[in-house]
Amino acid sequence: MNTNIIIVADRGLLRAYSQSQNATDRRPRLLLIDELHPKEAHEKLSTDQAGRFPRGGGAGGASGDLSAGESLQQEGEQDDRLIQQLAEEIDALLGDGDVSGCLLAVSAPIHRQLFNTLTPKSRDKVRQVLASNLASTDPTELLGHFQKANLLVARS
């Protein structure tokens, strides 16, 4: 059985839908088959003072002024772990032998990095990628977003 799925994701939510249509359906129906709320996406970084970390270097081993730069590195590492977690979930969904194709919508800031993190086998199954945050979009509207994007590309 060849199944097409639609996956929508942002930093805090991934939803996967199976696409099905029978003779009486006017439009394909989307059935939610998986949902992931990455824990790290909802955690805040712990800091000593409002986003600042001790820099050190004070006399006698006492901490010196505070540095803001270290938090950026931690946020980047957190994003990398989060994208890896999303990619692993997508790889697992697309690794199913019944899945023949996928439409993928990922929020713009992470869509390239997430797509590039997928395995080559998974990337081969992705038929279309949208740089849009559709994770909270009503399932009945999802196909329309992909069709609209196809029309825009065809006109170019």
Residue frames as qw, qx, qy, qz and C-alpha x, y, z in Angstrom:
[[0.000, 0.889, 0.458, 0.000, 0.00, 0.00, 0.00],
 [0.423, 0.275, -0.006, 0.863, 1.48, 3.36, -1.04],
 [0.266, -0.824, -0.446, 0.227, 0.79, 6.09, 1.46],
 [0.298, 0.563, -0.024, 0.770, 1.40, 9.80, 1.08],
 [0.455, -0.640, -0.467, 0.406, 1.93, 11.81, 4.23],
 [0.114, 0.823, 0.012, 0.557, 2.03, 15.47, 5.07],
 [0.639, -0.372, -0.379, 0.557, 4.40, 16.66, 7.79],
 [0.019, 0.862, 0.042, 0.505, 4.22, 20.14, 9.30],
 [0.730, -0.354, -0.329, 0.483, 6.71, 21.34, 11.88],
 [0.049, 0.881, -0.184, 0.432, 8.12, 24.28, 13.76],
 [0.196, 0.476, -0.706, 0.486, 10.47, 24.41, 16.74],
 [0.339, -0.194, 0.657, -0.645, 7.78, 23.35, 19.21],
 [0.733, 0.221, 0.475, -0.434, 5.46, 21.04, 17.30],
 [0.124, 0.251, -0.816, -0.505, 5.55, 18.36, 14.62],
 [0.703, 0.230, 0.469, -0.483, 2.40, 16.84, 13.17],
 [0.006, 0.197, -0.851, -0.486, 2.18, 14.09, 10.57],
 [0.674, 0.295, 0.285, -0.614, -0.94, 13.29, 8.60],
 [0.366, 0.054, 0.870, 0.326, -1.78, 10.35, 6.39],
 [0.384, 0.312, -0.206, -0.844, -3.58, 11.27, 3.22],
 [0.269, 0.183, 0.943, 0.067, -6.50, 9.06, 2.18],
 [0.445, 0.266, -0.113, -0.848, -9.33, 9.32, -0.30],
 [0.385, 0.196, 0.901, 0.021, -12.10, 6.94, -1.22],
 [0.144, 0.372, 0.688, 0.606, -14.66, 7.08, -4.02],
 [0.160, -0.812, -0.555, -0.087, -17.17, 9.10, -1.98],
 [0.395, -0.647, -0.095, 0.645, -14.70, 11.76, -0.80],
 [0.401, 0.908, 0.106, 0.063, -14.56, 14.99, -2.76],
 [0.177, 0.827, -0.472, 0.249, -11.17, 15.85, -1.33],
 [0.644, 0.109, -0.689, 0.314, -8.51, 13.74, 0.34],
 [0.628, -0.748, -0.095, -0.193, -8.91, 13.34, 4.08],
 [0.327, 0.552, -0.605, 0.471, -6.02, 13.87, 6.45],
 [0.831, -0.485, -0.262, -0.072, -5.70, 11.61, 9.46],
 [0.155, -0.817, 0.492, -0.258, -3.31, 12.62, 12.25],
 [0.929, 0.043, -0.360, 0.071, -0.81, 9.76, 12.62],
 [0.700, -0.154, -0.323, 0.618, 1.86, 11.35, 14.80],
 [0.092, -0.931, -0.035, -0.352, 2.40, 14.41, 16.96],
 [0.725, -0.096, -0.317, 0.604, 5.58, 15.47, 18.71],
 [0.181, -0.961, -0.006, -0.211, 6.07, 18.29, 21.19],
 [0.685, 0.280, -0.422, 0.524, 9.87, 18.43, 21.62],
 [0.582, -0.682, -0.343, 0.281, 10.59, 18.98, 25.30],
 [0.527, -0.213, 0.024, 0.822, 13.61, 21.20, 24.65],
 [0.110, 0.489, 0.390, 0.773, 11.56, 23.62, 22.58],
 [0.413, -0.761, -0.333, -0.374, 9.54, 24.53, 25.66],
 [0.706, -0.481, -0.231, 0.465, 12.43, 24.81, 28.13],
 [0.088, 0.977, -0.109, 0.163, 14.08, 28.07, 29.00],
 [0.651, 0.338, -0.444, 0.515, 17.82, 28.36, 29.40],
 [0.610, -0.724, -0.249, 0.205, 18.88, 28.70, 33.02],
 [0.426, 0.594, -0.170, 0.661, 20.97, 31.77, 33.64],
 [0.437, -0.241, -0.519, 0.694, 22.40, 33.51, 36.65],
 [0.051, 0.564, 0.280, -0.775, 20.91, 36.90, 35.89],
 [0.497, 0.720, 0.217, -0.434, 18.41, 37.69, 33.14],
 [0.802, 0.591, 0.051, 0.073, 20.29, 36.01, 30.31],
 [0.218, 0.827, -0.472, 0.212, 23.80, 36.72, 31.54],
 [0.948, -0.135, -0.231, 0.173, 26.49, 34.31, 32.64],
 [0.479, -0.811, 0.225, 0.251, 29.48, 34.87, 34.92],
 [0.618, 0.726, -0.287, 0.096, 32.60, 35.66, 32.94],
 [0.876, -0.308, -0.089, 0.361, 35.08, 35.05, 35.75],
 [0.554, 0.481, -0.089, 0.674, 38.43, 36.71, 36.18],
 [0.340, -0.877, 0.005, -0.339, 37.80, 38.54, 39.44],
 [0.087, 0.625, -0.660, 0.408, 40.47, 38.84, 42.12],
 [0.318, -0.267, 0.812, -0.411, 41.01, 35.76, 44.27],
 [0.011, 0.141, 0.970, 0.197, 38.91, 33.52, 42.01],
 [0.294, 0.515, 0.524, -0.611, 35.80, 35.61, 42.57],
 [0.460, 0.541, 0.618, 0.337, 33.62, 35.92, 39.57],
 [0.185, -0.180, 0.127, 0.958, 33.99, 39.09, 37.57],
 [0.411, 0.275, -0.068, -0.866, 31.59, 40.91, 35.27],
 [0.683, 0.275, 0.643, -0.210, 28.83, 39.09, 33.51],
 [0.033, -0.259, 0.685, 0.680, 29.04, 37.98, 29.89],
 [0.674, 0.350, 0.246, -0.602, 26.06, 37.76, 27.55],
 [0.420, 0.505, -0.626, -0.420, 27.79, 35.84, 24.73],
 [0.087, -0.163, 0.979, -0.086, 27.68, 32.38, 26.25],
 [0.536, 0.327, 0.590, -0.508, 23.89, 32.25, 26.13],
 [0.578, 0.576, -0.260, -0.516, 23.94, 32.57, 22.34],
 [0.234, 0.377, -0.890, -0.106, 26.14, 29.50, 22.07],
 [0.259, 0.080, 0.891, -0.365, 23.81, 27.54, 24.34],
 [0.588, 0.479, 0.256, -0.599, 20.77, 28.63, 22.32],
 [0.486, 0.543, -0.559, -0.397, 22.49, 27.48, 19.11],
 [0.069, 0.210, -0.972, 0.085, 23.31, 24.11, 20.65],
 [0.424, 0.263, 0.689, -0.525, 19.72, 23.77, 21.86],
 [0.602, 0.544, -0.090, -0.577, 18.45, 24.55, 18.33],
 [0.341, 0.442, -0.798, -0.227, 20.79, 21.93, 16.85],
 [0.130, -0.011, 0.953, -0.272, 19.54, 19.27, 19.29],
 [0.509, 0.413, 0.436, -0.616, 15.94, 20.24, 18.58],
 [0.561, 0.549, -0.364, -0.501, 16.41, 20.04, 14.81],
 [0.173, 0.302, -0.937, -0.042, 18.12, 16.67, 15.20],
 [0.315, 0.166, 0.824, -0.440, 15.18, 15.40, 17.25],
 [0.591, 0.520, 0.145, -0.599, 12.68, 16.61, 14.61],
 [0.435, 0.526, -0.637, -0.358, 14.77, 15.06, 11.81],
 [0.039, -0.153, 0.979, -0.127, 14.92, 11.70, 13.61],
 [0.475, 0.341, 0.628, -0.513, 11.12, 11.71, 13.97],
 [0.583, 0.604, -0.148, -0.523, 10.66, 12.54, 10.28],
 [0.237, 0.446, -0.844, -0.182, 13.21, 9.88, 9.27],
 [0.256, 0.040, 0.924, -0.282, 11.26, 7.31, 11.32],
 [0.566, 0.498, 0.369, -0.543, 7.98, 8.30, 9.65],
 [0.552, 0.651, -0.336, -0.398, 9.46, 8.22, 6.14],
 [0.032, -0.416, 0.908, 0.036, 11.36, 5.00, 6.87],
 [0.657, 0.193, 0.628, -0.369, 8.07, 3.11, 6.86],
 [0.274, -0.045, 0.805, 0.525, 8.04, 1.01, 3.70],
 [0.236, 0.655, 0.718, 0.028, 4.39, 1.90, 3.04],
 [0.028, 0.865, 0.090, -0.492, 5.20, 5.62, 2.76],
 [0.691, 0.383, 0.388, 0.474, 5.87, 6.52, -0.85],
 [0.288, 0.524, 0.114, 0.793, 5.89, 10.31, -0.69],
 [0.359, -0.604, -0.465, 0.539, 5.75, 13.31, 1.59],
 [0.112, 0.797, 0.131, 0.580, 4.82, 16.96, 1.55],
 [0.601, -0.338, -0.393, 0.608, 6.81, 18.87, 4.17],
 [0.007, -0.853, -0.091, -0.513, 6.17, 22.33, 5.64],
 [0.668, -0.342, -0.341, 0.566, 8.70, 23.65, 8.15],
 [0.115, -0.954, -0.139, 0.239, 8.97, 27.12, 9.64],
 [0.537, 0.813, -0.118, 0.193, 11.28, 29.31, 7.58],
 [0.173, -0.847, 0.486, -0.126, 14.12, 29.83, 10.09],
 [0.524, -0.397, 0.753, -0.028, 14.85, 26.09, 10.32],
 [0.871, 0.366, 0.162, -0.285, 13.53, 24.54, 7.10],
 [0.588, 0.655, -0.475, 0.008, 16.87, 24.25, 5.27],
 [0.080, -0.514, 0.795, -0.312, 18.79, 22.93, 8.25],
 [0.709, -0.030, 0.579, -0.403, 16.06, 20.41, 9.05],
 [0.850, 0.477, -0.036, -0.221, 15.78, 19.20, 5.45],
 [0.448, 0.660, -0.591, 0.124, 19.57, 18.83, 5.20],
 [0.320, -0.425, 0.756, -0.381, 19.62, 16.84, 8.47],
 [0.894, 0.118, 0.220, -0.373, 17.27, 14.19, 7.07],
 [0.605, -0.195, 0.708, 0.307, 18.77, 10.98, 5.71],
 [0.116, 0.278, -0.595, -0.745, 19.18, 10.82, 1.91],
 [0.051, -0.284, -0.940, -0.183, 16.48, 8.11, 1.78],
 [0.022, 0.672, 0.592, -0.444, 14.03, 10.43, 3.55],
 [0.050, 0.562, -0.164, -0.809, 14.95, 13.42, 1.39],
 [0.022, 0.037, -0.813, -0.580, 14.19, 11.31, -1.70],
 [0.034, -0.508, -0.860, -0.007, 10.62, 10.78, -0.49],
 [0.009, 0.651, 0.302, -0.696, 9.97, 14.49, 0.03],
 [0.433, 0.539, 0.576, 0.436, 8.12, 15.80, -3.01],
 [0.064, 0.778, 0.150, 0.607, 7.66, 19.39, -1.88],
 [0.480, -0.333, -0.451, 0.674, 9.08, 21.58, 0.89],
 [0.043, -0.854, -0.248, -0.456, 7.41, 24.78, 2.03],
 [0.365, 0.069, -0.442, 0.816, 9.20, 27.29, 4.23],
 [0.408, -0.482, -0.154, -0.760, 6.02, 28.02, 6.16],
 [0.091, -0.082, 0.815, -0.566, 4.88, 27.48, 9.70],
 [0.605, -0.157, -0.428, -0.653, 1.76, 25.40, 9.16],
 [0.243, 0.043, -0.912, 0.329, 2.09, 23.31, 12.33],
 [0.176, 0.296, 0.657, -0.671, -1.04, 24.83, 13.87],
 [0.377, 0.159, -0.374, -0.832, -3.01, 25.09, 10.63],
 [0.770, 0.120, 0.399, -0.484, -6.33, 23.29, 10.37],
 [0.484, -0.118, 0.814, 0.299, -5.74, 20.00, 8.52],
 [0.527, 0.643, 0.555, -0.018, -8.51, 20.80, 6.03],
 [0.227, 0.953, -0.068, -0.188, -6.46, 23.78, 4.81],
 [0.541, -0.537, 0.527, 0.376, -3.05, 22.10, 4.48],
 [0.635, 0.262, 0.609, 0.396, -3.37, 20.70, 0.97],
 [0.276, 0.919, 0.268, 0.082, -4.47, 24.11, -0.28],
 [0.262, -0.875, 0.302, 0.272, -1.19, 25.66, 0.90],
 [0.553, -0.240, 0.677, 0.422, 0.84, 23.10, -1.06],
 [0.503, 0.576, 0.590, 0.260, -1.35, 23.46, -4.15],
 [0.086, 0.988, 0.082, -0.097, -1.07, 27.25, -4.03],
 [0.376, -0.693, 0.486, 0.377, 2.72, 27.00, -3.81],
 [0.588, 0.111, 0.705, 0.381, 2.71, 24.67, -6.85],
 [0.371, 0.821, 0.417, 0.122, 0.67, 27.17, -8.84],
 [0.107, -0.953, 0.164, 0.230, 3.08, 29.98, -7.98],
 [0.488, -0.421, 0.644, 0.413, 6.05, 27.87, -9.10],
 [0.562, 0.395, 0.672, 0.278, 4.30, 26.87, -12.33],
 [0.244, 0.939, 0.241, -0.015, 3.67, 30.53, -13.21],
 [0.331, -0.797, 0.318, 0.393, 7.32, 31.49, -12.71]]
